[in-house]
């Protein structure tokens, strides 16, 4: 069993022990995923690059908690939708490799349709 599947099983056990599955429909889990991602962004809002770097070091545990929240909702949503997340990630990386070939994209932040 992959580590993601093991973590997902623990997330579901936590949820189910509290009888929260009734609230964890696709829409609400997706909303929660975005809300938690926004909490990650709050850590960096209005900060200069230097302040971002310092804040990241000084608030590593808080950031880890927020990223964990994002990951937990992501894993649960993928499971709810019956999506094999590791497989989906590998497939997406293959698609991205075609959209962003090294010889065109290396060192650039340009979107694929503008390369």
C-alpha positions as CSV (number, residue, x, y, z in Angstrom):
1,X,0.0,0.0,0.0
2,X,1.4,3.4,-1.0
3,X,2.1,6.0,1.6
4,X,-0.6,8.2,0.2
5,X,-3.1,5.4,0.5
6,X,-2.1,4.8,4.1
7,X,-2.4,8.5,4.9
8,X,-5.8,8.6,3.1
9,X,-7.0,5.7,5.2
10,X,-6.0,7.5,8.4
11,X,-7.7,10.7,7.2
12,X,-10.9,8.8,6.5
13,X,-10.7,7.0,9.8
14,X,-10.4,10.3,11.6
15,X,-13.4,11.7,9.6
16,X,-15.5,8.6,10.1
17,X,-14.9,8.4,13.8
18,X,-16.5,11.8,14.1
19,X,-19.4,11.1,11.7
20,X,-18.2,13.8,9.4
21,X,-18.5,11.9,6.1
22,X,-22.0,13.4,5.7
23,X,-20.4,16.8,5.4
24,X,-17.6,15.8,3.1
25,X,-19.2,15.9,-0.3
26,X,-17.1,16.8,-3.3
27,X,-18.0,20.5,-3.3
28,X,-17.4,21.1,0.3
29,X,-14.1,19.2,0.4
30,X,-13.0,21.2,-2.7
31,X,-14.0,24.4,-1.0
32,X,-12.1,23.4,2.1
33,X,-9.0,22.6,0.0
34,X,-9.1,26.1,-1.5
35,X,-9.7,27.8,1.9
36,X,-6.8,26.0,3.5
37,X,-4.5,26.9,0.5
38,X,-5.6,30.5,1.1
39,X,-4.4,30.2,4.7
40,X,-1.0,29.2,3.3
41,X,-1.0,32.4,1.2
42,X,-1.8,34.5,4.2
43,X,1.6,33.8,5.6
44,X,3.2,35.5,2.6
45,X,0.8,38.3,1.8
46,X,2.3,41.8,1.6
47,X,5.8,40.6,2.4
48,X,8.9,41.3,0.4
49,X,11.0,38.4,-0.9
50,X,13.4,38.8,2.1
51,X,10.4,38.9,4.5
52,X,8.9,35.8,2.9
53,X,12.2,33.9,3.4
54,X,12.5,34.9,7.0
55,X,8.8,34.2,7.7
56,X,9.1,30.8,6.2
57,X,12.0,29.9,8.5
58,X,10.4,31.4,11.6
59,X,7.0,29.9,11.1
60,X,7.9,26.5,9.7
61,X,5.5,24.6,12.1
62,X,2.5,26.8,11.3
63,X,3.2,26.5,7.6
64,X,3.6,22.7,8.0
65,X,0.2,22.6,9.6
66,X,-1.4,24.6,6.8
67,X,0.2,22.5,4.1
68,X,-0.9,19.3,5.9
69,X,-4.5,20.6,5.9
70,X,-4.3,21.2,2.2
71,X,-2.8,17.7,1.6
72,X,-5.4,16.0,3.7
73,X,-8.3,17.6,1.8
74,X,-6.6,16.8,-1.5
75,X,-6.1,13.2,-0.6
76,X,-9.6,12.8,0.7
77,X,-11.1,14.5,-2.4
78,X,-9.1,12.3,-4.7
79,X,-10.2,9.2,-2.8
80,X,-13.9,10.4,-2.8
81,X,-13.7,10.9,-6.6
82,X,-11.9,7.5,-7.0
83,X,-8.8,9.1,-8.5
84,X,-5.5,7.4,-8.1
85,X,-3.6,10.5,-7.1
86,X,0.0,9.2,-7.6
87,X,-1.0,7.9,-11.1
88,X,-2.8,11.2,-11.9
89,X,0.3,13.1,-10.8
90,X,2.6,11.0,-13.0
91,X,0.2,11.4,-16.0
92,X,0.1,15.1,-15.5
93,X,3.9,15.3,-15.4
94,X,4.0,13.5,-18.7
95,X,1.5,16.0,-20.2
96,X,3.5,18.9,-18.7
97,X,6.7,17.5,-20.2
98,X,5.1,17.7,-23.7
99,X,3.7,21.2,-23.0
100,X,7.0,22.5,-21.6
101,X,9.9,20.8,-23.4
102,X,13.2,21.6,-21.7
103,X,14.7,23.2,-24.8
104,X,11.9,25.8,-24.9
105,X,11.0,26.2,-21.2
106,X,14.3,26.0,-19.3
107,X,14.8,29.1,-17.2
108,X,11.5,30.7,-18.3
109,X,8.2,31.2,-16.6
110,X,6.3,31.6,-19.8
111,X,3.0,29.7,-20.2
112,X,3.3,26.8,-22.7
113,X,1.2,28.5,-25.4
114,X,3.6,31.4,-25.5
115,X,6.9,29.4,-25.7
